[in-house]
Amino acid sequence: MAAGDGAQLPATVAASRSVEKALEEAAASGALNLSNRKLKEFPRSAKNYDLSDITHADLSKNRLCELPDELCQFISIETLSLYHNGMRSLSSSLGNLQALTYLNLSRNLLSGLPPSVFQLPLLRVLIVSNNKLSSLPASIFSLTHLRQLKQNALCTGPYSLNLLSFSTSRNIELPLIRLDISCNRISHVPLCYRHLRHLQSISLDNNPLQMPPAQICSKGKYHIFKFLNMEACKRSTEELERHLRPTGFNSW
């Protein structure tokens, strides 16, 4: 009996047709939506469609263990979502996507970010929350257009992001608008963060905060920055007094 006669298609056939329909629509619209298709690899039938002009690709909620090299051939992609897969590594071919402005890698199994991530000159939003990251490399500063960085780790897991690796004064070079470092084991916010003058929102929830104290952080960005500025002035004064303090007298 044909599907049009009311028969229910087997799940595998229906899924296959659904993928083919998504590929067909992508060739026409420029937006590829393969989210939640239980894919373990990039569809081999994609070669039958002209996807050279796609600008948006969503492969979230699948079963990908690695970034498909086939996907990285579509150099016009501007937004890429790989949320909620099982990826443990990223291919160097990610660097081919030079037009990329948005990259969502959250809820994977990444223990590190390869150099290819930091070779994306137009990247504005990078989301790497809920992975196995323990630090961010200094090459994060090469992303001069970055506006939003979300990099928290699961509070209940054995992994947490080391804020110290992201705490040098070079942060002032990042024109961040939104910074989310919630759900970690952060106790101190570096004083240099007060120089993030473009920042519109900062989230520090669910951290064992000591400096600034949690009650101040809960009041929002204005109070956090006010505290950091006051603490910086206090330390500068103490440093100056230390240099001016007599260290002893010479005997003649």
Secondary structure, 3 states (H helix, E strand, C coil): CCHHHCCCCCHHHHHHHHHHHHHHHHHHHCEEECCCCCCCCCCHHHHHCCCCCCCEEECCCCCCCECCCCHHHCCCCCEEECCCCCCCECCHHHHHCCCCCEEECCCCCCCCCCHHHHHCCCCCEEECCCCCCCCCCHHHHHCCCCCEEECCCCCCCCCCCCHHHHCCHHHHHCCCCEEECCCCCCCECCHHHHHCCCCCEEECCCCCCCECCHHHHCCCHHHHHHHHHHHHHHHHHHHHHHHHCCCCCCCC
